[in-house]
């Protein structure tokens, strides 16, 4: 794979933290959304485990925070129309399943280690 075809992680990270970056490849922005959601899920899972959050309130808070954050990253921070990326629900679903698993495992593990 040539350098022009490969994904440059540092360049992608720079674009992610700079407001209104230019994304030539729509999939690159979706990849950033995916991995951002993974990192946020891990942070929230550890936080929920330490607090300790329990039950449905913790789940609803997680879904609300990650959905809102992902939507705001694309539409407000990057200035993109969510319809370019399939609309609200497509952005909400991007990486949701794996991030939810990351969240649950980290939440349960930390909660069990600290509060058991």
C-alpha positions in Angstrom: 0.0 0.0 0.0 1.4 3.3 -1.0 1.7 6.2 1.5 -1.0 8.2 -0.3 -3.4 5.3 0.1 -2.6 4.6 3.8 -4.4 6.3 6.6 -2.1 8.7 8.4 -3.3 8.6 12.0 -1.6 11.8 13.1 -3.1 13.8 10.2 -6.5 12.3 10.9 -6.2 13.2 14.6 -5.2 16.8 13.7 -8.2 17.1 11.5 -10.4 15.8 14.3 -9.4 18.3 16.8 -9.4 21.3 14.4 -12.8 22.8 13.9 -14.4 22.7 10.5 -11.7 20.5 8.9 -11.9 19.4 5.3 -12.6 15.6 5.0 -12.0 14.4 1.4 -13.1 10.9 2.4 -16.5 10.6 4.3 -15.3 7.3 5.7 -12.4 8.9 7.4 -14.7 11.2 9.5 -16.9 8.2 10.3 -13.8 6.3 11.5 -13.0 9.2 13.8 -16.6 9.1 15.1 -16.3 5.4 15.6 -13.0 5.6 17.6 -14.1 8.6 19.5 -17.2 6.8 20.6 -15.0 3.8 21.7 -12.8 6.1 23.8 -15.8 7.9 25.3 -17.4 4.6 26.1 -14.3 3.4 28.0 -14.1 6.7 29.9 -17.8 6.7 30.8 -17.7 3.0 31.8 -14.8 3.6 34.2 -16.5 6.7 35.6 -19.8 4.9 36.1 -18.0 2.1 37.8 -16.2 4.5 40.2 -19.2 6.7 41.1 -21.1 3.9 41.3 -23.9 4.4 38.8 -26.4 1.6 38.7 -29.3 0.4 36.5 -31.3 2.0 33.8 -30.2 5.5 34.7 -26.6 4.6 33.9 -27.6 3.1 30.5 -29.9 6.0 29.5 -27.2 8.5 30.5 -24.6 6.6 28.4 -26.8 6.4 25.3 -27.8 10.1 25.6 -24.2 11.4 26.2 -22.6 9.3 23.4 -25.4 10.1 20.9 -25.4 13.8 21.6 -21.6 14.0 21.6 -21.2 12.2 18.3 -23.9 14.3 16.6 -22.4 17.5 17.9 -18.9 16.5 16.8 -20.1 16.0 13.2 -22.6 18.8 12.9 -21.3 21.6 15.2 -17.5 20.9 15.5 -16.9 19.7 12.0 -19.7 21.8 10.4 -21.1 18.9 8.3 -24.7 18.3 7.4 -25.7 15.0 9.0 -27.7 14.1 5.8 -24.3 13.8 4.0 -23.6 10.9 6.3 -27.0 9.2 6.2 -28.8 11.4 8.7 -29.1 11.4 12.5 -29.8 7.7 12.9 -26.8 6.6 10.8 -24.5 8.8 12.9 -26.1 7.5 16.1 -25.5 3.9 14.9 -21.9 4.4 13.8 -19.9 2.1 16.2 -22.7 2.0 18.7 -22.7 -1.8 19.3 -19.0 -2.2 19.9 -18.9 1.0 22.0 -21.8 -0.2 24.1 -19.9 -3.5 24.7 -16.8 -1.5 25.7 -18.9 0.6 28.0 -20.6 -2.4 29.7 -17.5 -4.4 30.2 -15.6 -1.4 31.7 -18.5 -0.3 33.8 -19.1 -3.8 35.3 -15.4 -4.6 35.7 -14.6 -1.3 37.6 -17.8 -1.5 39.6 -17.1 -5.1 40.6 -13.4 -4.4 41.5 -14.2 -1.3 43.6 -17.6 -2.0 45.2 -17.7 -5.8 45.6 
